[in-house]
Amino acid sequence: MPAGDSKQPIKMQSDRVLVQIPGADGERKSRGGILIPATAQLSKRLVWAEVVAVGPHVRGVETGDSVLFNPEDRYEVEVRGEEYLILRERDIHAVASERIEGGTGLYL
């Protein structure tokens, strides 16, 4: 962002999606309550994040949805002291939203 004006609005371009991962940086807890650090990598694991903004060419995702993606397919950015990720819509594997009807019978 340009120096001096930290209040400019942000508009995503093309098929880009701006998301934020809730919680600590990649840390997670097991069902037994054990904290697993972000550096522990057992296998490729997909991650859920909340959509903050979408570009004009994004068709299947809206602000406020939760999306599932591979953390390797991302770009990190800091905006006003907050960490965000930029994804392409094609890199999103699944969308969870109140507005989606039907589906597979899986619920978050």
NORQUIZI-V323362 format. One line per field, one symbol per residue. burial: # if it has 9 or more other ideal C-beta (glycine too) atoms within 8 Angstrom, else .. A space follows every 10 residues. Layout:
burial = ???
This chain:
burial = .......... .#..###### #....##... .......... .....##### #.###..#.. #...###### #..#...... ..#######. ##..###... ........
